[in-house]
Amino acid sequence: QVQLVESGGGLVQAGGSLRLSCAASGRTFSGYNMGWFRQAPGKEREFVAGIDWSGDSTYYIDSVKGRFTISRDNAKKTVALQMNGLKPEDTAVYYCNTRRPSWVWGQGTQVTVSS
């Protein structure tokens, strides 16, 4: 079974930056399209950014385009999310998973953006 461990969250002021990291263990990682998701208080979990298995193709929801960048390192079995220009509405718990979530969710990492 794959284990996902997210890290890198924290408290930051609006306009600041954070870099999230997700480490996967337990099975082949490189063949999967991966994604970052987030869940804000009282809201459903939503997709934020995705990357194909090779790292050549990335996609984002409109609200984070130009501010967030997803990347991956297949050798290290990690996927990262660089978040710049953070806004209070980005406050949420962030998770990684396959693009169509098929692995057990990790604990996530809390991102809090103050105004």
N, CA, C and O atoms as CSV, one atom per row, in Angstrom:
chain,resi,resn,atom,element,x,y,z
A,1,GLN,N,N,0.848,-1.191,0.000
A,1,GLN,CA,C,0.000,0.000,0.000
A,1,GLN,C,C,0.880,1.235,0.000
A,1,GLN,O,O,1.888,1.291,0.704
A,2,VAL,N,N,0.492,2.232,-0.799
A,2,VAL,CA,C,1.257,3.474,-0.872
A,2,VAL,C,C,0.982,4.322,0.357
A,2,VAL,O,O,-0.151,4.421,0.828
A,3,GLN,N,N,2.038,4.926,0.860
A,3,GLN,CA,C,1.900,5.920,1.933
A,3,GLN,C,C,2.294,7.282,1.376
A,3,GLN,O,O,3.323,7.422,0.715
A,4,LEU,N,N,1.468,8.275,1.651
A,4,LEU,CA,C,1.723,9.641,1.209
A,4,LEU,C,C,1.956,10.511,2.437
A,4,LEU,O,O,1.165,10.491,3.380
A,5,VAL,N,N,3.037,11.267,2.419
A,5,VAL,CA,C,3.360,12.144,3.534
A,5,VAL,C,C,3.606,13.542,2.991
A,5,VAL,O,O,4.569,13.775,2.260
A,6,GLU,N,N,2.725,14.473,3.355
A,6,GLU,CA,C,2.840,15.855,2.923
A,6,GLU,C,C,3.537,16.680,3.999
A,6,GLU,O,O,3.409,16.407,5.192
A,7,SER,N,N,4.271,17.686,3.558
A,7,SER,CA,C,4.975,18.562,4.498
A,7,SER,C,C,5.182,19.924,3.861
A,7,SER,O,O,4.967,20.103,2.662
A,8,GLY,N,N,5.603,20.882,4.676
A,8,GLY,CA,C,5.954,22.197,4.158
A,8,GLY,C,C,4.946,23.291,4.415
A,8,GLY,O,O,5.199,24.451,4.090
A,9,GLY,N,N,3.807,22.948,4.993
A,9,GLY,CA,C,2.815,23.972,5.275
A,9,GLY,C,C,3.235,24.890,6.406
A,9,GLY,O,O,4.275,24.694,7.036
A,10,GLY,N,N,2.408,25.894,6.652
A,10,GLY,CA,C,2.707,26.828,7.727
A,10,GLY,C,C,1.817,28.040,7.666
A,10,GLY,O,O,0.853,28.097,6.903
A,11,LEU,N,N,2.168,29.019,8.497
A,11,LEU,CA,C,1.442,30.288,8.548
A,11,LEU,C,C,2.261,31.336,7.798
A,11,LEU,O,O,3.449,31.512,8.065
A,12,VAL,N,N,1.630,32.017,6.877
A,12,VAL,CA,C,2.327,33.011,6.074
A,12,VAL,C,C,1.400,34.198,5.825
A,12,VAL,O,O,0.179,34.043,5.789
A,13,GLN,N,N,1.974,35.357,5.659
A,13,GLN,CA,C,1.182,36.542,5.349
A,13,GLN,C,C,0.803,36.549,3.869
A,13,GLN,O,O,1.481,35.948,3.036
A,14,ALA,N,N,-0.272,37.227,3.568
A,14,ALA,CA,C,-0.695,37.356,2.173
A,14,ALA,C,C,0.457,37.908,1.337
A,14,ALA,O,O,1.156,38.839,1.739
A,15,GLY,N,N,0.630,37.306,0.166
A,15,GLY,CA,C,1.742,37.677,-0.704
A,15,GLY,C,C,2.978,36.830,-0.522
A,15,GLY,O,O,3.907,36.891,-1.327
A,16,GLY,N,N,2.991,36.042,0.528
A,16,GLY,CA,C,4.148,35.206,0.821
A,16,GLY,C,C,4.176,33.929,0.010
A,16,GLY,O,O,3.323,33.698,-0.848
A,17,SER,N,N,5.174,33.097,0.296
A,17,SER,CA,C,5.389,31.858,-0.448
A,17,SER,C,C,5.583,30.679,0.490
A,17,SER,O,O,6.048,30.828,1.620
A,18,LEU,N,N,5.221,29.520,-0.001
A,18,LEU,CA,C,5.488,28.257,0.672
A,18,LEU,C,C,5.782,27.211,-0.395
A,18,LEU,O,O,5.316,27.312,-1.530
A,19,ARG,N,N,6.560,26.213,-0.014
A,19,ARG,CA,C,6.816,25.093,-0.908
A,19,ARG,C,C,6.386,23.821,-0.199
A,19,ARG,O,O,6.946,23.453,0.833
A,20,LEU,N,N,5.401,23.163,-0.752
A,20,LEU,CA,C,4.910,21.913,-0.191
A,20,LEU,C,C,5.609,20.736,-0.863
A,20,LEU,O,O,5.988,20.802,-2.032
A,21,SER,N,N,5.768,19.675,-0.109
A,21,SER,CA,C,6.371,18.467,-0.644
A,21,SER,C,C,5.536,17.262,-0.250
A,21,SER,O,O,4.949,17.221,0.832
A,22,CYS,N,N,5.491,16.287,-1.138
A,22,CYS,CA,C,4.766,15.048,-0.872
A,22,CYS,C,C,5.691,13.892,-1.211
A,22,CYS,O,O,6.223,13.815,-2.319
A,23,ALA,N,N,5.880,13.000,-0.257
A,23,ALA,CA,C,6.722,11.822,-0.470
A,23,ALA,C,C,5.850,10.582,-0.508
A,23,ALA,O,O,4.994,10.384,0.355
A,24,ALA,N,N,6.072,9.752,-1.509
A,24,ALA,CA,C,5.312,8.517,-1.659
A,24,ALA,C,C,6.226,7.328,-1.438
A,24,ALA,O,O,7.389,7.338,-1.842
A,25,SER,N,N,5.703,6.330,-0.811
A,25,SER,CA,C,6.505,5.122,-0.580
A,25,SER,C,C,5.642,3.899,-0.807
A,25,SER,O,O,4.419,3.952,-0.682
A,26,GLY,N,N,6.278,2.823,-1.134
A,26,GLY,CA,C,5.569,1.561,-1.159
A,26,GLY,C,C,5.352,0.928,-2.505
A,26,GLY,O,O,5.160,-0.285,-2.582
A,27,ARG,N,N,5.375,1.700,-3.570
A,27,ARG,CA,C,5.180,1.090,-4.876
A,27,ARG,C,C,5.663,2.031,-5.969
A,27,ARG,O,O,6.152,3.127,-5.694
A,28,THR,N,N,5.520,1.595,-7.185
A,28,THR,CA,C,5.933,2.421,-8.310
A,28,THR,C,C,5.226,3.754,-8.277
A,28,THR,O,O,4.015,3.818,-8.064
A,29,PHE,N,N,5.964,4.802,-8.482
A,29,PHE,CA,C,5.433,6.164,-8.437
A,29,PHE,C,C,5.439,6.793,-9.816
A,29,PHE,O,O,4.544,7.565,-10.161
A,30,SER,N,N,6.452,6.459,-10.601
A,30,SER,CA,C,6.695,7.198,-11.829
A,30,SER,C,C,5.612,7.026,-12.882
A,30,SER,O,O,5.503,7.863,-13.778
A,31,GLY,N,N,4.815,5.983,-12.808
A,31,GLY,CA,C,3.817,5.758,-13.846
A,31,GLY,C,C,2.499,6.455,-13.629
A,31,GLY,O,O,1.575,6.308,-14.430
A,32,TYR,N,N,2.402,7.204,-12.565
A,32,TYR,CA,C,1.123,7.813,-12.188
A,32,TYR,C,C,1.110,9.312,-12.415
A,32,TYR,O,O,2.072,10.016,-12.106
A,33,ASN,N,N,-0.007,9.786,-12.963
A,33,ASN,CA,C,-0.258,11.223,-12.952
A,33,ASN,C,C,-0.598,11.606,-11.518
A,33,ASN,O,O,-1.349,10.901,-10.844
A,34,MET,N,N,-0.050,12.717,-11.055
A,34,MET,CA,C,-0.234,13.115,-9.658
A,34,MET,C,C,-0.921,14.468,-9.553
A,34,MET,O,O,-0.935,15.259,-10.496
A,35,GLY,N,N,-1.485,14.706,-8.387
A,35,GLY,CA,C,-2.168,15.972,-8.183
A,35,GLY,C,C,-2.047,16.468,-6.761
A,35,GLY,O,O,-1.802,15.699,-5.831
A,36,TRP,N,N,-2.221,17.749,-6.613
A,36,TRP,CA,C,-2.384,18.381,-5.297
A,36,TRP,C,C,-3.840,18.792,-5.146
A,36,TRP,O,O,-4.467,19.283,-6.084
A,37,PHE,N,N,-4.351,18.583,-3.970
A,37,PHE,CA,C,-5.726,18.891,-3.632
A,37,PHE,C,C,-5.725,19.715,-2.352
A,37,PHE,O,O,-4.732,19.734,-1.626
A,38,ARG,N,N,-6.831,20.395,-2.072
A,38,ARG,CA,C,-6.934,21.129,-0.819
A,38,ARG,C,C,-8.358,21.101,-0.301
A,38,ARG,O,O,-9.322,20.971,-1.056
A,39,GLN,N,N,-8.456,21.226,1.003
A,39,GLN,CA,C,-9.761,21.265,1.647
A,39,GLN,C,C,-9.784,22.380,2.667
A,39,GLN,O,O,-9.062,22.353,3.664
A,40,ALA,N,N,-10.621,23.357,2.400
A,40,ALA,CA,C,-10.791,24.478,3.322
A,40,ALA,C,C,-11.882,24.123,4.330
A,40,ALA,O,O,-12.713,23.255,4.061
A,41,PRO,N,N,-11.887,24.783,5.481
A,41,PRO,CA,C,-12.892,24.492,6.501
A,41,PRO,C,C,-14.308,24.619,5.952
A,41,PRO,O,O,-14.657,25.629,5.340
A,42,GLY,N,N,-15.112,23.597,6.174
A,42,GLY,CA,C,-16.500,23.632,5.738
A,42,GLY,C,C,-16.719,23.418,4.259
A,42,GLY,O,O,-17.843,23.543,3.772
A,43,LYS,N,N,-15.651,23.096,3.531
A,43,LYS,CA,C,-15.773,22.901,2.082
A,43,LYS,C,C,-15.298,21.509,1.693
A,43,LYS,O,O,-14.604,20.841,2.460
A,44,GLU,N,N,-15.675,21.083,0.504
A,44,GLU,CA,C,-15.224,19.806,0.000
A,44,GLU,C,C,-13.785,19.926,-0.505
A,44,GLU,O,O,-13.311,21.007,-0.854
A,45,ARG,N,N,-13.122,18.790,-0.528
A,45,ARG,CA,C,-11.764,18.771,-1.066
A,45,ARG,C,C,-11.823,19.052,-2.559
A,45,ARG,O,O,-12.685,18.530,-3.266
A,46,GLU,N,N,-10.897,19.883,-3.034
A,46,GLU,CA,C,-10.886,20.241,-4.437
A,46,GLU,C,C,-9.502,20.015,-5.045
A,46,GLU,O,O,-8.477,20.103,-4.369
A,47,PHE,N,N,-9.513,19.722,-6.336
A,47,PHE,CA,C,-8.280,19.597,-7.088
A,47,PHE,C,C,-7.665,20.982,-7.277
A,47,PHE,O,O,-8.380,21.960,-7.497
A,48,VAL,N,N,-6.331,21.061,-7.190
A,48,VAL,CA,C,-5.641,22.344,-7.331
A,48,VAL,C,C,-4.690,22.329,-8.536
A,48,VAL,O,O,-4.715,23.234,-9.371
A,49,ALA,N,N,-3.860,21.297,-8.612
A,49,ALA,CA,C,-2.850,21.248,-9.674
A,49,ALA,C,C,-2.513,19.802,-9.982
A,49,ALA,O,O,-2.586,18.941,-9.106
A,50,GLY,N,N,-2.142,19.535,-11.230
A,50,GLY,CA,C,-1.800,18.180,-11.627
A,50,GLY,C,C,-0.575,18.147,-12.507
A,50,GLY,O,O,-0.204,19.146,-13.123
A,51,ILE,N,N,0.053,16.977,-12.558
A,51,ILE,CA,C,1.249,16.793,-13.388
A,51,ILE,C,C,1.221,15.385,-13.935
A,51,ILE,O,O,0.885,14.439,-13.223
A,52,ASP,N,N,1.579,15.243,-15.220
A,52,ASP,CA,C,1.539,13.907,-15.789
A,52,ASP,C,C,2.734,13.088,-15.316
A,52,ASP,O,O,3.614,13.604,-14.627
A,53,TRP,N,N,2.762,11.809,-15.689
A,53,TRP,CA,C,3.754,10.887,-15.139
A,53,TRP,C,C,5.172,11.317,-15.480
A,53,TRP,O,O,6.098,11.061,-14.709
A,54,SER,N,N,5.355,11.972,-16.634
A,54,SER,CA,C,6.701,12.352,-17.063
A,54,SER,C,C,7.146,13.695,-16.520
A,54,SER,O,O,8.336,14.010,-16.524
A,55,GLY,N,N,6.207,14.474,-16.059
A,55,GLY,CA,C,6.526,15.823,-15.615
A,55,GLY,C,C,6.456,16.857,-16.720
A,55,GLY,O,O,6.686,18.042,-16.475
A,56,ASP,N,N,6.142,16.429,-17.929
A,56,ASP,CA,C,6.139,17.348,-19.069
A,56,ASP,C,C,4.865,18.194,-19.167
A,56,ASP,O,O,4.872,19.261,-19.780
A,57,SER,N,N,3.791,17.722,-18.571
A,57,SER,CA,C,2.517,18.416,-18.685
A,57,SER,C,C,1.961,18.738,-17.318
A,57,SER,O,O,1.864,17.869,-16.452
A,58,THR,N,N,1.595,20.000,-17.131
A,58,THR,CA,C,1.017,20.432,-15.858
A,58,THR,C,C,-0.282,21.185,-16.115
A,58,THR,O,O,-0.494,21.720,-17.203
A,59,TYR,N,N,-1.139,21.221,-15.118
A,59,TYR,CA,C,-2.422,21.919,-15.267
A,59,TYR,C,C,-2.876,22.390,-13.888
A,59,TYR,O,O,-2.560,21.788,-12.862
A,60,TYR,N,N,-3.627,23.486,-13.904
A,60,TYR,CA,C,-3.995,24.177,-12.679
A,60,TYR,C,C,-5.432,24.683,-12.756
A,60,TYR,O,O,-5.966,24.928,-13.837
A,61,ILE,N,N,-6.037,24.831,-11.594
A,61,ILE,CA,C,-7.309,25.525,-11.580
A,61,ILE,C,C,-7.037,27.011,-11.801
A,61,ILE,O,O,-5.944,27.504,-11.523
A,62,ASP,N,N,-8.044,27.708,-12.302
A,62,ASP,CA,C,-7.854,29.108,-12.687
A,62,ASP,C,C,-7.372,29.979,-11.532
A,62,ASP,O,O,-6.569,30.889,-11.735
A,63,SER,N,N,-7.848,29.709,-10.342
A,63,SER,CA,C,-7.544,30.594,-9.219
A,63,SER,C,C,-6.081,30.548,-8.788
A,63,SER,O,O,-5.635,31.433,-8.057
A,64,VAL,N,N,-5.326,29.547,-9.217
A,64,VAL,CA,C,-3.919,29.455,-8.808
A,64,VAL,C,C,-2.957,29.588,-9.992
A,64,VAL,O,O,-1.741,29.615,-9.798
A,65,LYS,N,N,-3.485,29.672,-11.204
A,65,LYS,CA,C,-2.619,29.800,-12.377
A,65,LYS,C,C,-1.730,31.030,-12.253
A,65,LYS,O,O,-2.192,32.108,-11.880
A,66,GLY,N,N,-0.470,30.858,-12.565
A,66,GLY,CA,C,0.471,31.956,-12.478
A,66,GLY,C,C,1.053,32.171,-11.093
A,66,GLY,O,O,1.996,32.943,-10.928
A,67,ARG,N,N,0.500,31.497,-10.102
A,67,ARG,CA,C,1.008,31.639,-8.730
A,67,ARG,C,C,1.602,30.337,-8.199
A,67,ARG,O,O,2.577,30.359,-7.448
A,68,PHE,N,N,1.018,29.206,-8.588
A,68,PHE,CA,C,1.470,27.898,-8.111
A,68,PHE,C,C,2.183,27.152,-9.222
A,68,PHE,O,O,1.845,27.297,-10.397
A,69,THR,N,N,3.175,26.349,-8.846
A,69,THR,CA,C,3.888,25.515,-9.797
A,69,THR,C,C,4.061,24.120,-9.211
A,69,THR,O,O,4.594,23.955,-8.114
A,70,ILE,N,N,3.603,23.121,-9.956
A,70,ILE,CA,C,3.746,21.736,-9.519
A,70,ILE,C,C,4.935,21.112,-10.236
A,70,ILE,O,O,5.190,21.403,-11.404
A,71,SER,N,N,5.655,20.259,-9.532
A,71,SER,CA,C,6.793,19.566,-10.127
A,71,SER,C,C,6.939,18.200,-9.460
A,71,SER,O,O,6.319,17.928,-8.432
A,72,ARG,N,N,7.765,17.348,-10.060
A,72,ARG,CA,C,7.944,16.024,-9.483
A,72,ARG,C,C,9.373,15.534,-9.707
A,72,ARG,O,O,10.069,15.981,-10.619
A,73,ASP,N,N,9.782,14.616,-8.858
A,73,ASP,CA,C,11.070,13.938,-8.983
A,73,ASP,C,C,10.782,12.451,-8.857
A,73,ASP,O,O,10.594,11.941,-7.753
A,74,ASN,N,N,10.747,11.758,-9.984
A,74,ASN,CA,C,10.373,10.336,-9.957
A,74,ASN,C,C,11.415,9.480,-9.245
A,74,ASN,O,O,11.075,8.469,-8.630
A,75,ALA,N,N,12.644,9.870,-9.324
A,75,ALA,CA,C,13.690,9.096,-8.648
A,75,ALA,C,C,13.521,9.145,-7.137
A,75,ALA,O,O,13.783,8.164,-6.440
A,76,LYS,N,N,13.088,10.279,-6.644
A,76,LYS,CA,C,12.895,10.447,-5.197
A,76,LYS,C,C,11.457,10.156,-4.776
A,76,LYS,O,O,11.144,10.162,-3.586
A,77,LYS,N,N,10.584,9.902,-5.749
A,77,LYS,CA,C,9.171,9.651,-5.461
A,77,LYS,C,C,8.545,10.819,-4.711
A,77,LYS,O,O,7.852,10.628,-3.712
A,78,THR,N,N,8.791,12.007,-5.192
A,78,THR,CA,C,8.225,13.184,-4.552
A,78,THR,C,C,7.526,14.072,-5.580
A,78,THR,O,O,7.871,14.080,-6.762
A,79,VAL,N,N,6.551,14.805,-5.102
A,79,VAL,CA,C,5.889,15.818,-5.915
A,79,VAL,C,C,5.806,17.085,-5.061
A,79,VAL,O,O,5.494,17.015,-3.872
A,80,ALA,N,N,6.078,18.208,-5.652
A,80,ALA,CA,C,6.152,19.468,-4.924
A,80,ALA,C,C,5.135,20.462,-5.472
A,80,ALA,O,O,4.686,20.360,-6.614
A,81,LEU,N,N,4.789,21.415,-4.635
A,81,LEU,CA,C,3.925,22.516,-5.045
A,81,LEU,C,C,4.527,23.804,-4.520
A,81,LEU,O,O,4.503,24.068,-3.318
A,82,GLN,N,N,5.064,24.599,-5.423
A,82,GLN,CA,C,5.585,25.924,-5.074
A,82,GLN,C,C,4.433,26.907,-5.145
A,82,GLN,O,O,3.787,27.042,-6.183
A,83,MET,N,N,4.179,27.588,-4.049
A,83,MET,CA,C,3.053,28.515,-3.969
A,83,MET,C,C,3.572,29.912,-3.698
A,83,MET,O,O,4.151,30.174,-2.644
A,84,ASN,N,N,3.368,30.797,-4.639
A,84,ASN,CA,C,3.763,32.193,-4.507
A,84,ASN,C,C,2.530,33.078,-4.521
A,84,ASN,O,O,1.457,32.656,-4.952
A,85,GLY,N,N,2.687,34.295,-4.052
A,85,GLY,CA,C,1.559,35.221,-4.060
A,85,GLY,C,C,0.351,34.683,-3.318
A,85,GLY,O,O,-0.781,34.815,-3.782
A,86,LEU,N,N,0.590,34.082,-2.177
A,86,LEU,CA,C,-0.502,33.432,-1.451
A,86,LEU,C,C,-1.567,34.426,-1.021
A,86,LEU,O,O,-1.272,35.577,-0.697
A,87,LYS,N,N,-2.797,33.967,-1.024
A,87,LYS,CA,C,-3.950,34.775,-0.652
A,87,LYS,C,C,-4.684,34.089,0.506
A,87,LYS,O,O,-4.561,32.876,0.681
A,88,PRO,N,N,-5.443,34.850,1.292
A,88,PRO,CA,C,-6.189,34.230,2.393
A,88,PRO,C,C,-7.092,33.091,1.927
A,88,PRO,O,O,-7.305,32.130,2.666
A,89,GLU,N,N,-7.617,33.186,0.726
A,89,GLU,CA,C,-8.496,32.126,0.231
A,89,GLU,C,C,-7.750,30.849,-0.127
A,89,GLU,O,O,-8.380,29.843,-0.452
A,90,ASP,N,N,-6.432,30.868,-0.074
A,90,ASP,CA,C,-5.653,29.642,-0.258
A,90,ASP,C,C,-5.546,28.836,1.032
A,90,ASP,O,O,-5.032,27.717,1.026
A,91,THR,N,N,-6.023,29.393,2.122
A,91,THR,CA,C,-5.970,28.695,3.403
A,91,THR,C,C,-6.743,27.383,3.328
A,91,THR,O,O,-7.924,27.365,2.982
A,92,ALA,N,N,-6.067,26.290,3.655
A,92,ALA,CA,C,-6.666,24.956,3.557
A,92,ALA,C,C,-5.651,23.920,4.017
A,92,ALA,O,O,-4.480,24.230,4.238
A,93,VAL,N,N,-6.114,22.699,4.154
A,93,VAL,CA,C,-5.205,21.566,4.303
A,93,VAL,C,C,-4.930,21.037,2.902
A,93,VAL,O,O,-5.855,20.784,2.131
A,94,TYR,N,N,-3.651,20.874,2.582
A,94,TYR,CA,C,-3.243,20.455,1.241
A,94,TYR,C,C,-2.820,18.992,1.265
A,94,TYR,O,O,-2.131,18.538,2.179
A,95,TYR,N,N,-3.248,18.271,0.242
A,95,TYR,CA,C,-2.967,16.842,0.105
A,95,TYR,C,C,-2.441,16.551,-1.301
A,95,TYR,O,O,-2.706,17.292,-2.247
A,96,CYS,N,N,-1.701,15.471,-1.411
A,96,CYS,CA,C,-1.358,14.969,-2.739
A,96,CYS,C,C,-1.976,13.584,-2.908
A,96,CYS,O,O,-2.282,12.900,-1.931
A,97,ASN,N,N,-2.150,13.193,-4.143
A,97,ASN,CA,C,-2.675,11.872,-4.474
A,97,ASN,C,C,-2.509,11.684,-5.971
A,97,ASN,O,O,-2.047,12.595,-6.658
A,98,THR,N,N,-2.871,10.540,-6.480
A,98,THR,CA,C,-2.915,10.382,-7.918
A,98,THR,C,C,-3.973,11.342,-8.468
A,98,THR,O,O,-4.868,11.769,-7.738
A,99,ARG,N,N,-3.869,11.677,-9.744
A,99,ARG,CA,C,-4.739,12.696,-10.317
A,99,ARG,C,C,-6.207,12.339,-10.121
A,99,ARG,O,O,-7.013,13.200,-9.767
A,100,ARG,N,N,-6.558,11.080,-10.348
A,100,ARG,CA,C,-7.883,10.582,-9.961
A,100,ARG,C,C,-7.639,9.794,-8.684
A,100,ARG,O,O,-7.225,8.636,-8.740
A,101,PRO,N,N,-7.887,10.402,-7.544
A,101,PRO,CA,C,-7.407,9.849,-6.273
A,101,PRO,C,C,-7.686,8.364,-6.098
A,101,PRO,O,O,-8.835,7.922,-6.090
A,102,SER,N,N,-6.601,7.608,-5.958
A,102,SER,CA,C,-6.759,6.165,-5.827
A,102,SER,C,C,-5.963,5.591,-4.678
A,102,SER,O,O,-6.104,4.415,-4.344
A,103,TRP,N,N,-5.126,6.416,-4.071
A,103,TRP,CA,C,-4.362,5.964,-2.928
A,103,TRP,C,C,-4.968,6.500,-1.640
A,103,TRP,O,O,-5.746,7.453,-1.661
A,104,VAL,N,N,-4.614,5.894,-0.536
A,104,VAL,CA,C,-5.099,6.357,0.767
A,104,VAL,C,C,-4.550,7.758,1.015
A,104,VAL,O,O,-3.362,8.011,0.820
A,105,TRP,N,N,-5.411,8.653,1.441
A,105,TRP,CA,C,-4.990,10.025,1.694
A,105,TRP,C,C,-4.008,10.087,2.863
A,105,TRP,O,O,-4.146,9.357,3.845
A,106,GLY,N,N,-3.034,10.954,2.743
A,106,GLY,CA,C,-2.142,11.231,3.856
A,106,GLY,C,C,-2.796,12.181,4.844
A,106,GLY,O,O,-3.991,12.467,4.760
A,107,GLN,N,N,-1.996,12.661,5.777
A,107,GLN,CA,C,-2.550,13.537,6.813
A,107,GLN,C,C,-2.703,14.978,6.313
A,107,GLN,O,O,-3.389,15.788,6.935
A,108,GLY,N,N,-2.068,15.280,5.204
A,108,GLY,CA,C,-2.131,16.638,4.681
A,108,GLY,C,C,-1.201,17.578,5.422
A,108,GLY,O,O,-0.603,17.221,6.437
A,109,THR,N,N,-1.092,18.778,4.896
A,109,THR,CA,C,-0.286,19.813,5.542
A,109,THR,C,C,-1.078,21.114,5.527
A,109,THR,O,O,-1.611,21.519,4.494
A,110,GLN,N,N,-1.149,21.760,6.684
A,110,GLN,CA,C,-1.982,22.957,6.847
A,110,GLN,C,C,-1.271,24.184,6.286
A,110,GLN,O,O,-0.110,24.447,6.600
A,111,VAL,N,N,-1.982,24.916,5.461
A,111,VAL,CA,C,-1.511,26.204,4.956
A,111,VAL,C,C,-2.484,27.268,5.439
A,111,VAL,O,O,-3.683,27.190,5.174
A,112,THR,N,N,-1.964,28.260,6.146
A,112,THR,CA,C,-2.787,29.348,6.653
A,112,THR,C,C,-2.196,30.662,6.163
A,112,THR,O,O,-1.028,30.962,6.409
A,113,VAL,N,N,-3.010,31.432,5.473
A,113,VAL,CA,C,-2.562,32.708,4.916
A,113,VAL,C,C,-3.323,33.826,5.616
A,113,VAL,O,O,-4.548,33.900,5.531
A,114,SER,N,N,-2.602,34.682,6.296
A,114,SER,CA,C,-3.224,35.781,7.012
A,114,SER,C,C,-3.268,37.029,6.134
A,114,SER,O,O,-2.390,37.255,5.300
A,115,SER,N,N,-4.300,37.825,6.339
A,115,SER,CA,C,-4.465,39.050,5.534
A,115,SER,C,C,-3.747,40.221,6.155
A,115,SER,O,O,-3.781,41.325,5.611
